[in-house]
Amino acid sequence: MRRAPCMGRMGHMNSHSNQSGPGHSHAHGHAHARLSPRALGWAMAATLALVIAEIFGGTVGRSVALLNDAVHNLSDVPTLAISWVALRWASRPADSDRTYGYHRAGILAAFTNALLLVFVALILAYEAWERFAHPVAVIESWMIATSIAALAVNGGITLALVRGRSDLNLRSILIHNFGDALSNIAILIGAVVIHSTGALWLDPALGLAIGALVLWSAWGILKESAHILLEGRPRGMQLENVARAVLAVPGVQEVHDIHIWTLGADVHALSCHVRIPDMHMDESERILAAICESLSRDFRISHTTIQFERAGLPRDSGYVMPEPVRSQK
């Protein structure tokens, strides 16, 4: 669809790029690796089944470490869900009600789940602390059997995600599941030590350690999801660098009023004002295409709204935010 620039009374020309055409900027070179949504769906199902098994094993075996590890594994579900939504809905078109599509559904679910995880982790941490004052004999056989099953599940998920390790989002899941496998090994070793020495304090100690890991993971999810929901600047992307990249395009004399935000999993958007000299419409189309190509290639910004303005407008025009960045050319 060809963009339809419109001239305003200030001589502004609005150029919006989100469809095919000369300024098309939806080149998703960052597509989510060669991993099907079905694989992530099975990973989520296996993780939820593991959580249920660990809750059952921790309750029957009277192990607070297993219960905390169940919550720890539950913290994987929001991350898997976000990736599943990104893979499943990446090509789903927007509609008249959700003009940006469904990118935020996974982010909102992650924020809600992280709040619940913090609440449950604090309750289990209190239970673990009570176990220090009033030790409870655990059933080591249940701890060993459940931790072996958990290790098998987490190990299987890790191997299934190896194909997507080149994708940053999937790589974070891979690392997280590897950490889960390490906690399963710790519980397994702890159960053997308790069986051999009768050191009942080891179970609540492991529970507190895993609970701290859950809180750390949940806090990271809360911060990141809240940052996205509040339209924060994408992590690792500097406003100054983006402005300089736009200024590097021949014909651009100034860029200002830049806003960059994240729509969903690795889907970024930008709007800005760009000042260019008076020129034919075809020439401005070429500048727009060059800007969109640079933003997509260098910053993975796939949705751009660029407003062209005639160079030489007065500084007191009232819409400069942040301070304009001018070209040194």
N, C-alpha and C positions, 0 to 999 in steps of 0.2 A: 504494500500500500504506500503510495507516495505521500510524503508529509505535505501538509498544506500550510505554508508560512502565511502569517497575516500581519499586516502593517498596522501598528497602533499610532496614536496621536503623537507619541514621543519618538516615532521612527523605529520602534522595536520590531524585531522579527522573531517570533516564537518557532523553534524547531524542536520537535519531539520525536525521538527515535525509539520505537519499540516494535516495529514490524519490518517486513522485508522492504528493501529499497536501497537507494544510494547510501543512506546513513544507518543502515541496519547494524545494530550493536548487540545482537543476541547470539554471538558466536561462543557457544559453551564449550570452550576447549577444556574446561575443568570438569567435564561430565564424570559422574561417579563410577569410575573404573568399570571393569568387566565383571560386575557382580549383580546378579538378578535380585529383584525385590523378594522373590520367593526364599532365597537363602537367608536374608535378614528376617523374614517372617518366621522361618523355622528356628532361627537363633532366638528370637523373642519367645516363641512357644517353649523351647527347651529351657530358657532361663526362668520363665514363670513356673514350669514344672519343677525345676530345681529348687526354686524358692519354697514351693509347697512342701517338697520332700525335706528340706532343711528345717522348716518350721515344725514338721511332724517329728523328724529325728531329734531336733533340739528339745522339743517338749517331752517326748518319751524318754530320751536319754538324759534329761535334766541338764543340758549343756547350754549355758548362756553364750558361749563362743559360737556354737552352731546357729543360734537365733540371731546373733549379730551378723554372722556371715550371710544369713538369709536376707537381711536388710541390705547388706553390701551388694549382693547379687541383684536385689531389686533395683538398686541405683543404676544398674546397666540398662534397664528397660527404657527410660527416657531417651538415652543416647541412641539405642537401637531403633526406637520409634521415630526419632527425628530423621535418621538416615533412611528408614523404610518409607517415610512420607516423602522425603526428597526424591527417592528413586521412583516411587509409585506415582506421585502426582506431578513430576517434573514437566510432563507434556500435557497435563490437564489444563484446558483453557480457562481463562478468567470469565466471569459473567457480569451481568449488570449490577449485582449486589456486591460481589467480591472482585473489584476491578484489578486487584493485584494477585488474584488467585488464592491458593490455599497454603501459601508458604508458612504463614504464622501458626497454623494449627499445631504442628509439632513443637514449636517453641512454647506455646501456651501450655501444652501438656507437660513439657519438661519443667516449666516453672512450678506448676501445681504439684507434680510428683516430687520435686525437690523439697518443697515445703513439708509434704507429708513424711518424707524420709528423715528430715531433721527432727520432726516431732517424735517419730518412732525410735530413732537412734538415741535420743536423749532418754526416753523411757527405758530402753534396754541398757544404756550406760548406768542408769541408776540401779537397775536390777543387778548388774555386774558388781557395782560397788557394794551393794547389800550382801552379795555372796562372799566378799572378803570378811565381813563381820560375822556372817553366819554361813559357813561352808556347807555345801550340799554335795553328797556323793553322786558323781555322774556315772552313767553306764557307758564304759569305754567302747564296748562293741558297737553301740549305736553311733558313737562319734566316728569310729573308724569306718564303718560301712557307709555312712552318709558322706563323709569327706572324700572317700574314694569315688563315690558316684558323682559328687560335685566336681571333682578333679577331671573325671572323664568328660562331663558335659562342657566345662569351661575349656578344656583342651580341644575338644571337638569344634567348638565355636571359633576358637583361635585359629585352628587349621583351616576352617571354612572361610575365614576372613583374610587369609594370607594373600589370596588373589587380588584383593582390593587395597593392598598396602601402599600403592602409589598415590591413592587419594587421601588427603589430609584428614578428612572427616572419618573415613573408615580406619585409618591408621590409629586414630585416637581410641576407637573401639577395640582394636587389636591389642593395644597396650593395656587398656583397662581390663580386658579379659585375661591377659597374661598375669596381671596383678591379682585377679581373683584366684587364678590357679595357684599362685604362691601362697595366698591365705589358706587355701584348702590343704596345701602341704603342711603349713604351720599347724593347723588343727589336727591333722593326722599324726604329726610328730608329737604334739601335745598330748593326744590321747594315749599314745604308746608310753610316754613318760609318766603320765598319771597312773596308768596301769602298772608300771614297774615300780614307781616310788611312792604312790599315794599322795602326791603333791596336788591337793584339791585347789590350791590357790591359782594354779596354772590356768584353769578353765576361765575364771573371771578375768584374769590378766589378759588372756587372748581375746576375750570378749570386749574389754576396754580398748585394746589396740585396734581391733577390727571396727569398733564403734567410732573411734577417732578417724579411721580411714573413710568410713561412711560419711561422717560430717564434713570431712575435707572434700570428698567427691560432690556431695550435695551442695556445698557452698559454692564450688566452682560452677555447677550447673545453674544455681540461682543467679550468680553474678552475670554469667554470660547471657542467660535467657532474659533477665531484666534489662541488660544493656541493649539487647536487640529490640525488646518491646518498647523501650524508651527512645527508639530511633537513634541509638548511639552510633558513632563512627566505627566502621569495621575494624576489628583488632588487627594491628600490624600495618594499617594503612594511614599514611600521614597526609594531612590536608595540603601542606606545602608541596609535597612531591607530586600530588595530583595536579595542583595548579601549574607547577612548572612544566608538567607533561603537556597540558593544554596550550601553554604559552609557546612550547616548542613547535607547534604546528604553524607553518608559514601562513601569514595573513592575520593571525591573532595578535592583537595589540594589548589587551587587558582581559583579565578574568576576575570576577568577584561574585559575592553572594553564593558561595559554593556550599552545598549540602550533600552529604554522603551518608547513606544508611543501609542497613541490611534488611531485606525482605524476609529471608528464610535461610535455610542451610546453604551457605556459600552463594547466595544470590544477592548481589549488591546493586544499589541504585544511586543515581547522582542527578542533581539539578544545579545549574549555574547560569550566570550571565556572562556573555563573551562579547567584547567590543571588537568590531572589524571595520575597515574603511568602507566607503560606499563602493559597491561593485554589483555586477550582474548577478541575478539569482543563481544561475548555473555555477558561478564561481563560489558563492557561499555554500552551495550544496556540496562541493568538493571539500571545502574546509570542514563542514559538519561531518562528512564521511571520514575524514582523516582524524578528527577528534574522537569519534566513536571507536574507530579502529584502535587508536592508541590506548584509550581507556579499557577496552575489552582485552587487549593483548597484555598490557603491563599491569593492570590492576583488577582484572576479572570483573569489571563493572559492566553488567549486561543490560541495564535499563537506564537510559539517559534522557534527560529533558534539558535542552540547551536553548537559552533565549539569546538571540543575537541582538546587539545594539550598535547604533552608529557611533564610531569613535569620535571623541571630542565633546561629549556632553559635559555639562558643568559638574563639579565635585559635590555641589549641594543638592543633587537630585534626590537624596533622601533614602536610597535603598542600598547603600553600600554596606555589606556585612558578609564576611569580615572585611578588614582593610583590603582594598584592591591590590592584586599582585600584577605589576606591569611587566611587560616584556622588555628585556635589555637589548633586543635586536635593533 
